[in-house]
Amino acid sequence: MVDQDSIPTRKWASGVTGSPGIAHSVLARDDETPANVADIYNQAGDDYASYADGDPSQLFAFGGMHAYADRHVWAVLETKLADLRASGKRSVRFLDAGCGPGTWLRRLILRARALGFSSITARGFDIAEAQIQRARLTAAASLSEVNVTFDVADLADRLPEPDASVDITLCLYSALSHLPVERLTDISGEIARVTSGHFITTVRSIGSTPTAFVESLENVRRLKHDHTNDRCEIDLSDGRHMAFGFHLFTADELRNHFARNFDIEDLRGLDLFHGRFMPDARWNPSQAAESQIADELDRLERAYATNTEFMDRATHLLLIARSRQVATSIENLDSNSAALDLAIDRTCPT
Ligand SMILES: C[S@@+](CC[C@H](N)C(=O)[O-])C[C@H]1O[C@@H](n2cnc3c(N)ncnc32)[C@H](O)[C@@H]1O
């Protein structure tokens, strides 16, 4: 059912009937405090990881519902990691803000290990305790010999990390959208304070197709997004009702929030042409022509990914921001003092 009647200017509304959702107790949340955003992801519990990431044992298969954007995000992260290793770094530190079940941090850690980093430190935090519990359990089972912690914490608070101590900071899949827009300048400043390398984020664009965040869209009975008040309301087919704050970004707006504190290396739209539905016969009935259509969609994506008007209609905006700070990790201090010793040796012959 589509709630068309109550749509003022710039409201999204959509709804599709379909297969029944996973049984949960009914959520009835009508305000937008962080606790209520946390409740939604707490209630989703372990189901969120399967919704967001597909099969948890196939970390690099990217075959799930969000595969298109996942593959792009991962290509960026892999390149940044490989660049760090190629620069001679042997230790690396990651931070994932709004980490959910910790899947992205696990991917980074496993690849860093494979690349030969000898010291890996990682912290993920999220406002939803159930997600953090899941992240801790999975990490305990699969990430031995790595200094990895997961905390319940709010993105709006000061980060415990020292200045310029994190090589790669993530804030993926709209964690930022749940925060009040007026807090984003401070949040950007705080992330910039701790990041010595890159900050990588994705948010939904202003013209993106509707999402139910923790549930597939086919389980949505009614969805209403009020852009004026940054408020999203969703009724699911199983009777659950969710109402919470959610902001959709224009590309310019996202850039401006972070350009104050970072150099913007890249900003692009992901999944402009809904290629993520490619394997779905309901969207693409002519499976015979699949590879030809896929190639053409790829070509179009590449051609328009950084075109402002198209970006604002992408499913996600991907921002890659480079720190203006100089790293202050022990390793860097060591190599700086080694360089200093060398310089002293050269300038002060005995
Ligand atoms: C769509 S999920 C993305 C999770 C994870 N980044 C990923 O890509 O799988 C958004 C996450 O942001 C978290 N979140 C929302 N508001 C937050 C806040 N103020 N502080 C920390 N985490 C927050 C939610 O609990 C949720 O786990």
The ligand as an SDF file (V2000), in Angstrom:
LIG
                    3D

 27 29  0  0  0  0  0  0  0  0999 V2000
   22.4350    0.5460    8.3920 C   0  0  0  0  0  0  0  0  0  0  0  0
   23.3680    0.1220    9.7640 S   0  0  0  0  0  0  0  0  0  0  0  0
   25.0370   -0.0700    9.1190 C   0  0  0  0  0  0  0  0  0  0  0  0
   25.9120   -0.9310    9.9870 C   0  0  0  0  0  0  0  0  0  0  0  0
   27.3400   -1.1350    9.4750 C   0  0  0  0  0  0  0  0  0  0  0  0
   28.0460    0.1140    9.3260 N   0  0  0  0  0  0  0  0  0  0  0  0
   27.3090   -1.8730    8.1560 C   0  0  0  0  0  0  0  0  0  0  0  0
   27.6940   -1.2840    7.1410 O   0  0  0  0  0  0  0  0  0  0  0  0
   26.9280   -3.0360    8.1250 O   0  0  0  0  0  0  0  0  0  0  0  0
   23.4890    1.6410   10.6590 C   0  0  0  0  0  0  0  0  0  0  0  0
   24.1370    1.4440   12.0220 C   0  0  0  0  0  0  0  0  0  0  0  0
   24.3610    2.7260   12.6160 O   0  0  0  0  0  0  0  0  0  0  0  0
   24.1630    2.5760   14.0080 C   0  0  0  0  0  0  0  0  0  0  0  0
   23.9340    3.8810   14.6100 N   0  0  0  0  0  0  0  0  0  0  0  0
   22.8850    4.7010   14.4230 C   0  0  0  0  0  0  0  0  0  0  0  0
   23.0210    5.8160   15.1580 N   0  0  0  0  0  0  0  0  0  0  0  0
   24.2040    5.7060   15.8170 C   0  0  0  0  0  0  0  0  0  0  0  0
   24.9010    6.5370   16.7290 C   0  0  0  0  0  0  0  0  0  0  0  0
   24.4170    7.7140   17.1240 N   0  0  0  0  0  0  0  0  0  0  0  0
   26.0870    6.1100   17.2040 N   0  0  0  0  0  0  0  0  0  0  0  0
   26.6010    4.9000   16.8370 C   0  0  0  0  0  0  0  0  0  0  0  0
   25.9730    4.0640   15.9840 N   0  0  0  0  0  0  0  0  0  0  0  0
   24.7920    4.4630   15.4650 C   0  0  0  0  0  0  0  0  0  0  0  0
   22.9600    1.6440   14.0910 C   0  0  0  0  0  0  0  0  0  0  0  0
   22.7920    1.0740   15.3650 O   0  0  0  0  0  0  0  0  0  0  0  0
   23.2810    0.6450   12.9890 C   0  0  0  0  0  0  0  0  0  0  0  0
   24.0020   -0.4650   13.4850 O   0  0  0  0  0  0  0  0  0  0  0  0
  1  2  1  0
  2  3  1  0
  2 10  1  0
  3  4  1  0
  4  5  1  0
  5  6  1  0
  5  7  1  0
  7  8  2  0
  7  9  1  0
 10 11  1  0
 11 12  1  0
 11 26  1  0
 12 13  1  0
 13 14  1  0
 13 24  1  0
 14 15  1  0
 14 23  1  0
 15 16  2  0
 16 17  1  0
 17 18  1  0
 17 23  2  0
 18 19  1  0
 18 20  2  0
 20 21  1  0
 21 22  2  0
 22 23  1  0
 24 25  1  0
 24 26  1  0
 26 27  1  0
M  CHG  2   2   1   9  -1
M  END
$$$$
